[in-house]
Amino acid sequence: MPRCEGHYTLETSRCPNEGDHEMKAAEGDVYPLCEYHADAVWTTTVARWHGETDLRASASVELQAQAREPAFVW
């Protein structure tokens, strides 16, 4: 599974968890998110990252309010 692309604003760091859910951001792109960030849709920001590193490749973006769905169905 891909790594969560949730962004911890206070620490300016990337979430270390796996992205179990796909959520759409305000700009229209879809991001993989962990359970914690998928539940906190009103306060979560996401960003694109350089591979598996903690270096951001984009600015933080807010999520759209939506019902979450599993990213991967077996």
C-alpha positions as CSV (number, residue, x, y, z in Angstrom):
1,M,0.0,0.0,0.0
2,P,1.1,3.6,-0.6
3,R,2.2,5.7,2.3
4,C,-0.3,8.3,3.7
5,E,0.1,11.7,2.2
6,G,-1.3,13.5,5.2
7,H,0.6,16.5,6.5
8,Y,1.2,17.3,10.2
9,T,1.0,21.1,10.1
10,L,2.5,21.8,13.5
11,E,5.5,19.5,12.9
12,T,5.6,20.2,9.2
13,S,6.2,16.5,8.6
14,R,4.6,13.6,6.7
15,C,2.5,10.9,8.3
16,P,4.4,7.6,8.7
17,N,1.3,5.3,8.3
18,E,0.0,3.4,5.2
19,G,-2.7,5.0,3.1
20,D,-5.8,2.8,3.4
21,H,-8.2,5.3,2.0
22,E,-8.3,7.6,-1.1
23,M,-9.7,11.1,-0.6
24,K,-10.1,14.0,-3.0
25,A,-8.4,17.3,-2.2
26,A,-9.7,20.8,-2.9
27,E,-7.7,21.0,-6.2
28,G,-9.2,17.7,-7.4
29,D,-6.3,15.3,-7.0
30,V,-6.8,12.0,-5.1
31,Y,-4.5,11.3,-2.2
32,P,-4.0,8.0,-0.1
33,L,-4.7,8.6,3.6
34,C,-4.4,6.6,6.7
35,E,-7.4,5.9,9.1
36,Y,-6.5,8.9,11.3
37,H,-6.3,11.5,8.5
38,A,-9.4,10.1,6.7
39,D,-11.4,10.6,9.9
40,A,-10.1,14.1,10.4
41,V,-11.3,15.4,7.0
42,W,-12.1,18.9,8.3
43,T,-8.6,19.6,9.7
44,T,-6.4,17.4,7.5
45,T,-4.1,18.9,4.9
46,V,-2.3,16.8,2.3
47,A,0.8,17.3,0.1
48,R,2.7,15.5,-2.6
49,W,6.1,14.1,-1.4
50,H,9.4,13.2,-3.1
51,G,9.1,9.4,-3.1
52,E,9.1,7.9,0.4
53,T,11.0,10.8,1.8
54,D,9.7,13.5,4.1
55,L,10.5,16.3,1.6
56,R,7.4,18.0,0.2
57,A,7.0,18.3,-3.5
58,S,4.0,20.6,-3.3
59,A,2.3,23.0,-1.0
60,S,-0.3,21.7,1.5
61,V,-3.9,21.4,0.3
62,E,-7.1,21.0,2.2
63,L,-9.4,18.0,1.6
64,Q,-12.9,18.2,0.3
65,A,-15.7,17.2,2.7
66,Q,-16.8,13.7,1.5
67,A,-17.6,10.2,2.7
68,R,-14.5,8.1,2.7
69,E,-14.1,5.0,0.7
70,P,-11.5,2.2,1.0
71,A,-8.7,2.7,-1.4
72,F,-8.0,-1.0,-1.9
73,V,-10.7,-3.7,-2.1
74,W,-9.6,-7.3,-2.3
